[in-house]
Amino acid sequence: MNARFCEQSQAFWGRISFVLHYHAINEVHMSAKYNRHDFNIIQGAISFLDTAGRDFTLSDVARGLEISPDKLLVTLKNWTGAVSDDFPQYLSQGFSHSIPLTTDVSISDFSGPNIYVTDAYDAALDKIFYNDIDTPFGPALIFATLHGICGLGFCTEIGMDESKHDFIARWPKAQFIQSVENLAQYESSLFDDDHTIPMHLIGSPFYVKVWQALLGIPMGHASTYSNVASRAGNVHAVRAVGTAIGKNPISWLIPCHRVLRKDGSLGGYHWGPCIKRAMLAYEAFKTRT
């Protein structure tokens, strides 16, 4: 009798422990602004649509991912703040062809108080603080000097270690220090279309001019490599412009993902094509729904 009582007691407290642990995990996820699991579902949807070979509805995508349509709708709402029946179209391979092209890309003024430009290594790069964060596009690494954000790289496709080494190779003389405190001020507003976030741009004058042109492409629109080259002052420097775009250290904030090939196809992206497609879809949700 006592042995049975002990077994029942252990089972009871085991269930209680599981329930408490389950709720603790959920509370952690709910308190975070972005949930990596949401982007895992978005990634799965992209993969499903790539192999499907035809147009699909939202319910079809949910069935392909083996989740309920309601679960997919909740994920979309969490991810973008909106839902749309055009969700499969936004994530499809050919969606970039439907994004309106902006030909009159303005050159943004980098003389404001929130932009600090350095064309070479200087004392401000003695220390670079970094930390891993959750974003709408999966895990990322953020880097900052005392002047502002100097790097933002996405790790879903290439991994955290390779992303970190990518930035270390850019500034090999700097001391990299992992810090939550020095970067907490940026994390909450990175993806809120906040144009006041301080940035520290490190690059040659030509690179900086190209990055200025990228800032002139509005959300929900795109431009081409040749048009960016024209706005940067050399219409024949398309290849050099492509290199400068690929070297953009502050992805998303300097929106290199909005640059497409002349035929409207996606083109390359330093952090992987899936991330670029997700970013363009995310912006379509923000501007079309």
FENTAMO-V138108 format. One line per field, one symbol per residue. ss: DSSP state (a for helix, b for strand, c for the rest). psi: psi as a letter, one per 40 degrees, with the letter a starting at -180 (. if undefined). burial: + if it has 16 or more other ideal C-beta (glycine too) atoms within 10 Angstrom, else -. A space follows every 10 residues. Layout:
ss=???
psi=???
burial=???
//
This chain:
ss=caaaaaaaaa aaaaaaaaaa aaaaaaaaaa accccaaaaa aaaaaaaaaa aacccccaaa aaaaacccaa aaaaaaaaaa ccccccaaaa acaaaaaacc bccccccccc ccccbbbbcc ccaaacbbbb bbbbbccbbb bbbbbccbbb bbbbccccca aaaaaaaaaa ccccbbbbcc cccaaaaccc ccccccccbb bbccaaaaaa aaaaaccccc cbbbaaaaaa accccccaaa aaaaaacccb cccccaaabb cccccccccc ccaaaaaaaa aaaaaaaac
psi=dddddddddd dddddddddd dddddddddd didihddddd dddddddddd edeiiiiddd ddddefiidd ddddddddde eiiieedddd eidedddehh hhdghihihf eieehhhhei hadeedhhii iiiiiefaii hhiiaeeahe ihiheddeid dddddddddd geeihhhhhd deeddddeed fefheehhih hhiidddddd ddddeehihe iiiidddddd deegdefddd ddddddeheg iddhgeeehi ideeidaihd eidddddddd ddddddee.
burial=---------- ---------- ---------- ---++--++- +++-++-++- -----+-+-+ ++-++----- -+--++-+++ --+--+++++ ++--++--+- -+--+--+-+ ----++++-- ---++--+++ ++++++++++ +++++-++++ ++++++++-- --++-++--+ +--+------ -++--++--+ +-----++++ +++--+++++ ++++++++-+ -++++-++++ ++----++-- ++-++--+++ ++++++++++ ---+-++-++ ++-+++++++ +++++----
//
